Amino acid sequence: MAIDLNKLSNSKVKAAISALQNGDEKAWFSLFAPYVALFDDGNQKQFNNFFKKALGHERFTSIDKVENAGLDVYGNFHSDQWGDFKTYFKFQFNKEGKISRLDIGQANY
């Protein structure tokens, strides 16, 4: 199911969410720094292992709000493993323009 990505004002965040939606590993991993930090509900996870399992099995079903100059995305989410819930993805970039940190987790809004 396609969702409207036009709410995403940051072009690199938009590219990342698009890659996630399409399960596109090559596009997804190309946007991230070599040593990216991933936190899931505050717990540090191993980025590559996590997303090799998640891509193609997890996606937004709606984008409800975008904050922090386009870096924080909130919406409804579907995971083949965990079901449907509200989530956030909060992106941070390094000086080279790669995503250096991604915070994800269940959201309450």
N, C-alpha and C positions, 0 to 999 in steps of 0.2 A: 504494500500500500504506500503510495507516494504521499509525502507530507510537504507542506509549503515551507521552503527554506528561506523565503524572502525576508523573514523577520531577523535573520542572522546578518548583522551589519559588518562583522569582521570577516574579510574574505578568506582568511586561513581557518578560522573557526567553521565557516560555511563549508570549506573544502573537507575538513575533518569530519563534520557531521554527515556530509554527502557520502564520503568513503565508508563511514560506519553504516549508513542506511543501505548501501549497496554491497556491503561485505567485501569491499575492495582492499585487500591486504596491502598491495603495492602502494596504492595512493595513501592509505592510512599511515603506514609506517614511514613513508617518505616525508611526512610533515613534522615528525618528532626528532628531537635531539638524540644523539647516541645514548646519553645517560639520562633518560627521562625519569622523573619521579611520579609514581602513580599512588594515589591514596583512595581507597574504597571505604566510605564511611569512616574516614580517619585512620584506617589501617593501611600501612604501606604494603604494596603488592609488587610482584615482579611483572613489569609492563608487558614485555614480549609474550611471556607465557599466558598472561591474562587475556590479551587481545587475540592471540592465535586461537584460543578457545571461543572467545566471544563473537568475533567477526563472523557475520552470516547467521548468527543465532540471537543477536540482541540489536534492538533498534528503537528509535523514538517512534511513537505513534501520533504524537502531536508536539509542537513547540508552543508552549504557553506564554513564556516570557523570557526576555533577554535583558541582562543587566551588565553593569560594570564595563561600559564602552564596548559591548558585544562579546565579552570574554566569558560571561556566565550564562549558561543555557539551562532553562527549566522546562520540563514537559513530562507527558505521559510516556512510559517506556514499556517495551515488551522484551522479556527474556524467555527463551525456550525452557531454561532451567528453573527460573525463579518466578515466572508469571508476569503480571502487569502491575505497575506501580509508578508513582511520581518520582522523578529523579532530577539531579542536577549534574551538569558537567561544567567544571570551572577550569579554564585554560590559562596558563602562564607561558610567556614567550621569553627566549633568551635574546641576546643582542644580535644574533645571526638570523633571527626571525623564525627559529624552530620552536616547537612546543617543548618546554623543558619540564613542565609539571602539569599534571591533570588530576584534579580532585573530582571524584564521582561519588554518588551515594543517593540514598533515599531522601526525598525532599518533602517538606510539609509547607504547603502554601494554599 
